[in-house]
Amino acid sequence: MGVTNASRFTTPPSWPTWLLAAALLLALTSAPAQQRRRSTGKPAKETPKTKAQLERERRNNLRRIKEASKILEQTQQKKQSSLGQLNALKEKITVQQQVIKSTSSQLRYIETGVKKTATDVQLTQAELARLKAEYARLIYAASKSTNAYNRVMFLFAAESFNEFMLRLRYVRQYSEVRRQQVSSILRTQEQLHQQLTTLTEQKQEKSSLLTTQVSESRNLVTMRTQQDQVVQQLSQQEQQLQKELAERQQAVRQLDNLIAQRVREEIARAARVAAAKAAAKAAAAKAAAKAAAERAERAERNNATAAEQATAKREATETAEAAEVAVAAEEASTHVDRVVLTPETAELSSSFAENRGRLLWPVARGFVSQRFGRHPHPVLKHVTVDNRGVDIQTTAGEPARAIFDGKVLTVANIAGMNNVVMVQHGEYFTVYAKLRTVSVSEGQTVKMRQPIGTVYTNPEGTTELQFQVWRNSTNLNPEQWLGRK
């Protein structure tokens, strides 16, 4: 770069030595500072998440903590500790840990920015010092011939007109380079000012986040202390918890029996409808086969041509085979273990399956207090709980809503599960239990987001919905079907 810029100056003979040195010096200063910085600066490491993503994550977690705090407050209105209170505390602790993790990621992100900005400041300061030093040397060299007489003598010392024009062009270029040098210094100073301002803001943000992290860590310690206290209090209520567990298990068995019965009934009903349609088709096929056989016999009695007789026999054979297929289909339709779908219900079932992992939550607010499958009891030792669905703890009076379009298959009441609503989506079924009120009826068509009732709040102040997903007679994990709330 220095050689290229230096070549712009055509050196006339007999130039003063100081001017030659100044020209070379100025040519070197014309290299952009940013290009030199790019050749020496190290690229910052890429972070897995952007600052905006981390901030959105943090805000979402704070919203979840607020919801859990409201639910916890409702459970704490009763003096006696409860599993609902323990579940709310666990949810707060889990989300609080995520908040701290997100804050730590933000701190690492800012720390990386601080280091990069500090490096840029050092490079810019060094560049500015270099520019000022070069400019100082240039001014010192130029001060030796600043009077107009020396400049005039330099021009008129030319031996020809061409040399005179070259010297005049050089003097003008010399002045322009000095002006550009001043502009470079001013731009570098402005850049340095902006970098220092950014560095100050980043350090302030880092300090604020550190304060927040300390505060969140203290909150986490407080929550864990509360959790230990609740667990200790619940441990002293072992007999009561054993009784509640036995009642729940009995209620679960009754709910399982109800679901199994209604699924079997729906499969049988759909099979009967399919069998009736198949029987009608079989009867029509048999009648057509009989008519075709009669036509073949008439053709043979009436001394029809060989071709006509062959055609009649072929039609009779094909019709008989179709009748046999129809009869077989009729028999198969009476032995099914899944819902026989119509074109409309098949489309609904396919749409439900395609939305796996994106389905609407059955409540607008809340958290999963008990997950699907077998897991240890939160308090009782050596006791395993088997959950057919998920328990979603929410706020008092929270509406339950249909997660997808469907038809209400049943509305029932089970001791320990309160009101139960079962909605059919083709060969899929969703179950909403522990409802205080129900606002739909059997056979009613419902749309996604449509309220189907309100969630029940027990005497301990816990508002909890039991939610299940089935495909025919197979129990599914609802968390794999619901989307992010």
C-alpha positions as CSV (number, residue, x, y, z in Angstrom):
1,M,0.0,0.0,0.0
2,G,2.9,2.4,0.9
3,V,4.6,1.8,-2.4
4,T,1.4,2.3,-4.4
5,N,0.7,5.7,-2.8
6,A,4.3,6.8,-3.1
7,S,4.3,6.2,-6.8
8,R,1.7,9.0,-7.2
9,F,4.3,11.6,-6.6
10,T,6.6,12.2,-9.6
11,T,10.0,13.3,-8.2
12,P,11.5,16.1,-10.2
13,P,15.3,16.4,-10.2
14,S,17.2,18.6,-7.7
15,W,14.3,18.4,-5.1
16,P,15.3,19.2,-1.6
17,T,16.0,16.1,0.6
18,W,13.6,17.1,3.3
19,L,10.7,17.3,0.7
20,L,11.5,13.9,-0.6
21,A,11.4,12.5,3.0
22,A,8.2,14.3,3.7
23,A,6.6,12.9,0.5
24,L,7.5,9.4,1.4
25,L,6.3,9.9,5.0
26,L,2.9,11.2,3.8
27,A,2.5,8.4,1.4
28,L,2.9,5.9,4.2
29,T,0.2,7.7,6.3
30,S,-2.4,7.4,3.5
31,A,-3.0,3.6,4.3
32,P,-6.4,3.4,6.0
33,A,-6.2,2.7,9.7
34,Q,-9.1,0.2,9.4
35,Q,-7.2,-2.0,6.9
36,R,-4.2,-2.2,9.3
37,R,-6.5,-3.0,12.1
38,R,-8.1,-5.8,10.2
39,S,-4.7,-7.4,9.6
40,T,-3.8,-7.4,13.3
41,G,-7.2,-7.7,15.1
42,K,-8.5,-11.2,16.0
43,P,-12.2,-12.0,15.2
44,A,-14.5,-12.4,18.1
45,K,-15.8,-15.9,18.8
46,E,-19.3,-16.6,17.7
47,T,-21.8,-17.1,20.5
48,P,-24.5,-19.8,20.3
49,K,-27.3,-17.3,21.0
50,T,-27.7,-13.6,20.2
51,K,-28.1,-11.0,22.9
52,A,-31.8,-10.5,21.8
53,Q,-32.5,-14.3,22.1
54,L,-31.0,-14.4,25.6
55,E,-33.1,-11.4,26.7
56,R,-36.3,-13.0,25.3
57,E,-35.4,-16.2,27.1
58,R,-34.9,-14.3,30.3
59,R,-38.2,-12.4,30.0
60,N,-40.1,-15.7,29.3
61,N,-38.6,-17.3,32.4
62,L,-39.5,-14.3,34.5
63,R,-43.1,-14.6,33.2
64,R,-43.1,-18.3,34.2
65,I,-41.8,-17.4,37.7
66,K,-44.6,-14.8,38.0
67,E,-47.2,-17.5,37.1
68,A,-45.7,-20.0,39.5
69,S,-45.6,-17.4,42.3
70,K,-49.3,-16.7,41.8
71,I,-50.1,-20.4,41.9
72,L,-47.9,-20.8,45.0
73,E,-49.5,-17.9,46.7
74,Q,-52.9,-19.5,46.3
75,T,-51.7,-22.8,47.8
76,Q,-50.1,-21.0,50.7
77,Q,-53.4,-19.5,51.8
78,K,-54.0,-22.8,53.6
79,K,-51.8,-23.2,56.7
80,Q,-51.1,-26.8,56.0
81,S,-48.4,-27.7,53.5
82,S,-49.5,-29.6,50.4
83,L,-48.1,-31.3,47.4
84,G,-49.5,-28.5,45.3
85,Q,-47.4,-26.1,47.3
86,L,-44.3,-28.3,46.9
87,N,-44.9,-28.6,43.1
88,A,-45.2,-24.8,42.7
89,L,-41.9,-24.4,44.6
90,K,-40.2,-26.9,42.4
91,E,-41.4,-25.1,39.3
92,K,-40.1,-21.8,40.6
93,I,-36.7,-23.3,41.5
94,T,-36.4,-24.9,38.0
95,V,-37.3,-21.7,36.2
96,Q,-35.1,-19.7,38.6
97,Q,-32.1,-21.9,37.7
98,Q,-32.9,-21.2,34.0
99,V,-32.9,-17.5,34.7
100,I,-29.5,-17.7,36.4
101,K,-28.2,-19.7,33.5
102,S,-29.5,-17.2,31.0
103,T,-28.1,-14.3,33.0
104,S,-24.7,-16.1,33.0
105,S,-24.9,-16.5,29.2
106,Q,-25.6,-12.8,28.9
107,L,-22.7,-12.0,31.1
108,R,-20.4,-14.1,29.0
109,Y,-21.7,-12.4,25.9
110,I,-21.1,-8.9,27.3
111,E,-17.7,-9.9,28.6
112,T,-16.7,-11.0,25.1
113,G,-17.9,-7.7,23.8
114,V,-16.0,-5.8,26.5
115,K,-12.8,-7.6,25.6
116,K,-13.3,-7.0,21.9
117,T,-14.1,-3.3,22.4
118,A,-11.1,-2.9,24.8
119,T,-8.8,-4.4,22.1
120,D,-10.3,-2.1,19.5
121,V,-9.7,0.9,21.8
122,Q,-6.1,-0.1,22.3
123,L,-5.6,-0.5,18.5
124,T,-7.3,2.8,17.8
125,Q,-5.2,4.6,20.4
126,A,-2.0,3.2,18.9
127,E,-3.2,4.2,15.4
128,L,-4.0,7.7,16.6
129,A,-0.6,8.1,18.3
130,R,1.1,6.9,15.1
131,L,-0.8,9.4,13.0
132,K,0.0,12.3,15.3
133,A,3.7,11.4,15.4
134,E,3.8,11.2,11.6
135,Y,2.0,14.5,11.4
136,A,4.3,16.1,13.9
137,R,7.4,15.0,11.9
138,L,5.7,16.3,8.7
139,I,5.0,19.8,10.3
140,Y,8.6,20.0,11.6
141,A,10.0,19.2,8.2
142,A,7.7,21.7,6.5
143,S,8.5,24.4,9.0
144,K,12.0,24.7,7.5
145,S,10.6,26.2,4.3
146,T,7.4,27.8,5.2
147,N,8.0,31.2,3.7
148,A,6.7,32.0,0.2
149,Y,10.2,33.0,-1.0
150,N,11.5,29.4,-0.6
151,R,8.4,28.0,-2.4
152,V,8.8,30.4,-5.2
153,M,12.5,29.7,-5.5
154,F,11.7,25.9,-5.6
155,L,9.3,26.4,-8.5
156,F,11.4,28.8,-10.5
157,A,14.6,26.7,-10.1
158,A,13.1,24.3,-12.6
159,E,15.2,23.9,-15.8
160,S,12.2,23.5,-18.1
161,F,8.4,24.3,-18.3
162,N,7.6,20.6,-17.8
163,E,9.7,20.4,-14.7
164,F,8.0,23.6,-13.4
165,M,4.6,22.0,-13.9
166,L,5.7,18.8,-12.1
167,R,7.0,20.9,-9.2
168,L,3.8,22.9,-9.0
169,R,1.7,19.7,-9.1
170,Y,3.9,18.3,-6.2
171,V,3.3,21.4,-4.1
172,R,-0.4,21.0,-4.5
173,Q,-0.3,17.3,-3.8
174,Y,1.8,18.0,-0.7
175,S,-0.9,20.4,0.7
176,E,-3.7,17.9,-0.1
177,V,-1.9,15.1,1.7
178,R,-1.5,17.3,4.8
179,R,-5.2,18.0,4.7
180,Q,-6.0,14.3,4.4
181,Q,-3.7,13.6,7.3
182,V,-5.6,16.0,9.5
183,S,-8.9,14.4,8.4
184,S,-7.6,10.9,9.3
185,I,-6.6,12.1,12.7
186,L,-10.0,13.6,13.3
187,R,-11.8,10.5,12.1
188,T,-9.7,8.3,14.3
189,Q,-10.4,10.5,17.3
190,E,-14.1,10.3,16.7
191,Q,-13.9,6.5,16.3
192,L,-12.0,6.3,19.6
193,H,-14.6,8.4,21.3
194,Q,-17.4,6.1,20.1
195,Q,-15.5,3.0,21.2
196,L,-14.9,4.4,24.6
197,T,-18.6,5.3,25.0
198,T,-19.5,1.7,23.9
199,L,-17.0,0.3,26.4
200,T,-18.4,2.4,29.2
201,E,-22.0,1.2,28.4
202,Q,-21.0,-2.4,28.2
203,K,-19.2,-2.2,31.6
204,Q,-22.3,-0.6,33.1
205,E,-24.6,-3.3,31.7
206,K,-22.2,-6.0,33.0
207,S,-22.3,-4.4,36.4
208,S,-26.1,-4.3,36.4
209,L,-26.3,-8.0,35.3
210,L,-23.8,-9.0,38.0
211,T,-26.1,-7.4,40.6
212,T,-29.1,-9.1,39.1
213,Q,-27.3,-12.5,39.2
214,V,-26.4,-12.1,42.8
215,S,-30.0,-11.2,43.6
216,E,-31.4,-14.2,41.7
217,S,-28.9,-16.5,43.4
218,R,-30.1,-15.3,46.8
219,N,-33.7,-15.9,45.7
220,L,-32.8,-19.4,44.6
221,V,-31.3,-20.1,48.0
222,T,-34.5,-18.8,49.7
223,M,-36.7,-21.0,47.5
224,R,-34.7,-24.1,48.2
225,T,-35.0,-23.4,51.9
226,Q,-38.7,-23.1,51.6
227,Q,-38.8,-26.4,49.6
228,D,-36.9,-28.2,52.3
229,Q,-39.3,-26.9,54.9
230,V,-42.4,-28.0,52.9
231,V,-40.8,-31.5,52.3
232,Q,-40.1,-31.8,56.1
233,Q,-43.6,-30.8,57.0
234,L,-45.1,-33.2,54.4
235,S,-42.9,-36.0,55.7
236,Q,-44.7,-35.7,59.0
237,Q,-48.0,-36.2,57.2
238,E,-47.2,-39.7,55.8
239,Q,-50.4,-41.3,56.8
240,Q,-52.4,-38.5,55.1
241,L,-50.3,-38.7,52.0
242,Q,-50.7,-42.5,51.9
243,K,-54.5,-42.1,52.1
244,E,-54.5,-39.4,49.3
245,L,-52.3,-41.6,47.1
246,A,-54.7,-44.6,47.6
247,E,-57.7,-42.4,46.7
248,R,-55.9,-41.1,43.6
249,Q,-54.9,-44.6,42.4
250,Q,-58.5,-45.6,42.8
251,A,-59.7,-42.6,40.9
252,V,-57.1,-43.3,38.2
253,R,-58.3,-46.9,37.8
254,Q,-61.9,-45.6,37.4
255,L,-60.8,-43.1,34.8
256,D,-58.8,-45.7,32.9
257,N,-61.8,-48.0,32.9
258,L,-64.1,-45.2,31.7
259,I,-61.7,-44.3,28.9
260,A,-61.2,-47.9,27.8
261,Q,-64.9,-48.5,27.9
262,R,-65.7,-45.4,25.8
263,V,-62.9,-46.2,23.3
264,R,-64.2,-49.8,23.0
265,E,-67.7,-48.5,22.5
266,E,-66.6,-46.0,19.8
267,I,-64.6,-48.7,18.0
268,A,-67.6,-51.1,18.2
269,R,-70.0,-48.3,17.0
270,A,-67.7,-47.5,14.1
271,A,-67.3,-51.2,13.3
272,R,-71.1,-51.6,13.3
273,V,-71.5,-48.7,10.9
274,A,-68.8,-50.1,8.7
275,A,-70.3,-53.6,8.9
276,A,-73.7,-52.3,7.9
277,K,-72.2,-50.6,4.9
278,A,-70.2,-53.7,4.0
279,A,-73.3,-56.0,4.4
280,A,-75.3,-53.7,2.1
281,K,-72.5,-53.9,-0.5
282,A,-72.2,-57.7,0.0
283,A,-76.0,-58.2,-0.5
284,A,-75.9,-56.0,-3.6
285,A,-72.9,-58.0,-4.9
286,K,-74.7,-61.3,-4.2
287,A,-77.8,-60.1,-6.0
288,A,-75.7,-59.0,-9.0
289,A,-73.9,-62.4,-9.0
290,K,-77.2,-64.2,-9.0
291,A,-78.5,-62.1,-11.9
292,A,-75.4,-62.6,-13.9
293,A,-75.6,-66.4,-13.4
294,E,-79.2,-66.4,-14.5
295,R,-78.3,-64.5,-17.7
296,A,-75.6,-67.1,-18.4
297,E,-78.2,-69.9,-18.1
298,R,-80.7,-68.2,-20.3
299,A,-78.1,-67.6,-22.9
300,E,-77.2,-71.3,-22.9
301,R,-80.9,-72.4,-23.0
302,N,-81.7,-70.0,-25.9
303,N,-78.9,-71.6,-28.0
304,A,-76.9,-68.3,-28.1
305,T,-73.7,-68.1,-30.0
306,A,-70.5,-69.3,-28.3
307,A,-69.2,-65.8,-28.0
308,E,-72.4,-64.6,-26.2
309,Q,-72.3,-67.7,-23.9
310,A,-68.6,-67.0,-23.0
311,T,-69.3,-63.4,-22.3
312,A,-72.2,-64.3,-20.0
313,K,-70.1,-66.9,-18.1
314,R,-67.2,-64.4,-17.7
315,E,-69.6,-61.7,-16.3
316,A,-71.1,-64.3,-13.9
317,T,-67.6,-65.4,-12.7
318,E,-66.4,-61.8,-12.1
319,T,-69.6,-60.8,-10.3
320,A,-69.3,-63.9,-8.1
321,E,-65.7,-63.1,-7.2
322,A,-66.8,-59.5,-6.3
323,A,-69.5,-60.9,-4.1
324,E,-66.9,-63.1,-2.2
325,V,-64.7,-60.0,-1.7
326,A,-67.7,-58.0,-0.3
327,V,-68.6,-60.9,2.1
328,A,-65.0,-61.1,3.3
329,A,-64.9,-57.3,3.9
330,E,-68.2,-57.6,5.9
331,E,-66.6,-60.3,8.1
332,A,-63.4,-58.2,8.6
333,S,-65.3,-55.1,9.6
334,T,-66.7,-57.0,12.6
335,H,-63.2,-57.8,14.0
336,V,-61.4,-54.5,14.4
337,D,-59.3,-53.0,17.3
338,R,-59.2,-49.4,16.1
339,V,-61.7,-46.7,15.1
340,V,-62.9,-47.2,11.5
341,L,-62.5,-43.8,9.9
342,T,-64.7,-42.1,7.4
343,P,-63.1,-39.7,4.9
344,E,-64.0,-36.8,7.1
345,T,-62.7,-38.3,10.3
346,A,-59.6,-39.6,8.5
347,E,-58.7,-36.1,7.5
348,L,-59.3,-34.8,11.0
349,S,-57.1,-37.6,12.5
350,S,-54.3,-36.9,10.0
351,S,-54.4,-33.2,10.8
352,F,-54.2,-33.9,14.5
353,A,-51.2,-36.2,13.9
354,E,-49.4,-33.6,11.7
355,N,-49.6,-31.0,14.6
356,R,-47.7,-33.2,17.0
357,G,-45.5,-31.0,19.1
358,R,-47.5,-27.9,18.2
359,L,-50.9,-28.5,19.8
360,L,-52.5,-25.9,22.0
361,W,-52.1,-26.2,25.8
362,P,-55.4,-27.1,27.5
363,V,-54.9,-24.1,29.8
364,A,-53.5,-20.7,29.1
365,R,-51.4,-20.5,32.3
366,G,-49.7,-23.0,34.4
367,F,-47.0,-25.6,34.5
368,V,-46.6,-29.4,34.4
369,S,-46.7,-30.5,38.1
370,Q,-46.6,-34.2,37.4
371,R,-45.2,-35.7,34.3
372,F,-46.2,-38.7,32.2
373,G,-45.2,-42.2,33.2
374,R,-43.7,-43.8,36.3
375,H,-41.8,-41.6,38.7
376,P,-41.0,-41.5,42.4
377,H,-43.4,-39.9,44.8
378,P,-42.2,-36.4,45.7
379,V,-42.3,-37.1,49.4
380,L,-43.0,-40.8,50.2
381,K,-39.9,-43.0,50.0
382,H,-39.9,-46.2,47.9
383,V,-43.3,-45.3,46.4
384,T,-43.7,-45.0,42.6
385,V,-46.5,-43.1,40.9
386,D,-47.8,-44.0,37.5
387,N,-49.3,-41.1,35.6
388,R,-51.4,-41.8,32.4
389,G,-51.1,-38.2,31.4
390,V,-49.8,-35.0,32.8
391,D,-51.0,-32.9,35.7
392,I,-51.0,-29.2,34.9
393,Q,-51.2,-26.9,37.9
394,T,-52.8,-23.5,37.2
395,T,-54.6,-20.6,38.9
396,A,-58.0,-20.8,40.5
397,G,-60.9,-20.5,38.1
398,E,-58.7,-21.2,35.0
399,P,-60.8,-22.3,32.0
400,A,-59.9,-25.6,30.3
401,R,-60.0,-25.5,26.5
402,A,-60.1,-27.9,23.6
403,I,-56.6,-28.3,22.1
404,F,-58.0,-29.2,18.7
405,D,-61.2,-29.5,16.7
406,G,-63.2,-32.6,17.6
407,K,-66.4,-34.1,18.9
408,V,-67.3,-34.5,22.6
409,L,-67.4,-38.3,23.1
410,T,-68.4,-38.3,26.8
411,V,-69.0,-36.2,29.9
412,A,-68.8,-38.0,33.2
413,N,-68.1,-37.6,36.9
414,I,-65.6,-39.7,38.8
415,A,-64.8,-39.5,42.5
416,G,-61.3,-38.0,42.9
417,M,-61.3,-36.8,39.3
418,N,-64.4,-34.6,39.5
419,N,-65.9,-33.9,36.0
420,V,-64.3,-35.5,33.0
421,V,-64.6,-34.5,29.3
422,M,-63.4,-36.8,26.5
423,V,-63.0,-35.3,23.0
424,Q,-62.6,-37.4,19.9
425,H,-60.3,-36.3,17.0
426,G,-60.7,-39.2,14.5
427,E,-58.7,-42.1,16.0
428,Y,-57.2,-39.8,18.6
429,F,-58.8,-38.9,22.0
430,T,-58.0,-36.1,24.5
431,V,-59.2,-36.4,28.1
432,Y,-59.7,-33.4,30.5
433,A,-60.2,-34.5,34.1
434,K,-60.5,-32.6,37.5
435,L,-63.0,-30.0,36.1
436,R,-65.1,-28.0,38.5
437,T,-67.7,-27.1,35.8
438,V,-68.4,-28.4,32.3
439,S,-69.7,-26.2,29.4
440,V,-70.1,-28.8,26.7
441,S,-72.3,-31.8,26.1
442,E,-71.9,-35.3,24.6
443,G,-72.0,-35.3,20.8
444,Q,-71.2,-31.6,20.6
445,T,-68.7,-30.5,18.0
446,V,-66.0,-28.3,19.5
447,K,-63.3,-26.0,17.9
448,M,-59.8,-25.5,19.0
449,R,-59.5,-23.0,21.9
450,Q,-63.2,-23.4,22.8
451,P,-63.8,-23.5,26.6
452,I,-65.0,-26.9,27.8
453,G,-65.1,-26.1,31.5
454,T,-63.2,-24.7,34.5
455,V,-60.5,-26.4,36.5
456,Y,-61.3,-27.7,40.0
457,T,-59.5,-26.3,43.1
458,N,-59.2,-28.8,45.9
459,P,-59.6,-27.9,49.6
460,E,-55.8,-27.4,49.9
461,G,-55.9,-24.6,47.4
462,T,-54.4,-26.6,44.5
463,T,-55.9,-26.1,41.1
464,E,-54.8,-28.9,38.8
465,L,-56.0,-30.4,35.5
466,Q,-55.3,-34.0,34.6
467,F,-54.8,-34.2,30.8
468,Q,-54.4,-37.3,28.7
469,V,-53.9,-38.2,25.0
470,W,-54.8,-41.5,23.4
471,R,-54.7,-43.1,20.0
472,N,-57.3,-45.8,19.9
473,S,-56.4,-47.9,23.0
474,T,-52.8,-46.7,23.2
475,N,-51.9,-44.2,25.9
476,L,-49.5,-41.4,24.6
477,N,-47.2,-38.9,26.4
478,P,-49.1,-35.5,26.1
479,E,-45.8,-33.5,26.5
480,Q,-44.7,-34.9,23.1
481,W,-47.9,-33.4,21.5
482,L,-48.2,-30.1,23.2
483,G,-46.4,-27.1,21.8
484,R,-44.4,-24.5,23.7
485,K,-46.6,-22.4,26.0
